[in-house]
Amino acid sequence: MIWNLAYSKYALKDAKKLSAAGLKDKAKTLLDILEVDPLQNPPPYEKLVGDLKGAYSRRINIQHRLVYEILRKEKTVRILRMWTHYE
């Protein structure tokens, strides 16, 4: 079953930064995995805590992460950020 991907306005801005940084292919690979199964392991994912409780993240590289939440009823993965979330 294919999951729908929905992007926040921040994620759309982050996509431009990823492309400029040469990380577009790595992010695309992760997005393809999320379409098939957002909880597939590997690559590993982390459940987030604090302000982002209920969301998950996967590493794009050592500094940047793809942060997303899963909306099960809608079969949608909402991409929140695709750049660093440590700001």
N, C-alpha and C positions, 0 to 999 in steps of 0.2 A: 504494500500500500504506500502511495506517495503522500508525503506531508506537504502542505502549502507553506511557503516562506513569506513572511510579512516583515518589512523593514521599517524601523523607526526613522525619524528624520535624522537622528544622530548617526545611525548606521549608514545612511545614504551619504552623509558627509564623510564618514570614516572610509567608505569605499574609495573615494577619490584619493585620500591620503595613502591607503594601501597600494593603490595602483602606482602612485608616484614613488613609493618606497620599494617597489619591485616585489611586493608580497601578494599580488593579485591571485596568482596561481595557487598558492598555499591556502588562501581564504576560500577560493572556489572549490578546492578539494573538500574542505570541511563543510561547506554549504551543500555540496552534493551528498555527503554522508548524512547530513541532517534531514534532507528530503526523504531519504530511505528509512532511517531510524535515528531519531534524535538522541537515543540512549545507547547507541552502538558503542561497544568497547572492544578493541582499540579503534581509533586513538582515544586515550583516556579523557574523561570529562570530570569536572568538579562541581559539586553543589555549592552555591555561594551562600554566605551568611550576611548579617547586617542589613544595610539598605537594599541589597540585592537578594535577600532571602527568597527562595523559591526559583531563582534563576540558576542557570548552569553556565560553565565556561569551558572553552577548549583553547589550547595554545596555538596561535598562529606562528609565533616564534618566542624567544625567551622574554621579550618585552611586551608583546601585543597578544591580546586574547579576543576571541569571538564570544560574546556574552549573549545568551538567549534564554527565552522562557518557552515552556511547552503549554499550549492550550489544547488539551486533549479532546474536549467536546467538539471543537472546531477543526480538529486534525491540522492545526497550524503551529508552526514554530515561528515565534516573533523574535527577530534579530534586534537586540537592543544596542549593542556596540560592536565594532570590529577594530578598535584601536585600543590603546591602553585604558584600563579602568582604574588606574591608581592615581589619577589626577585629583 
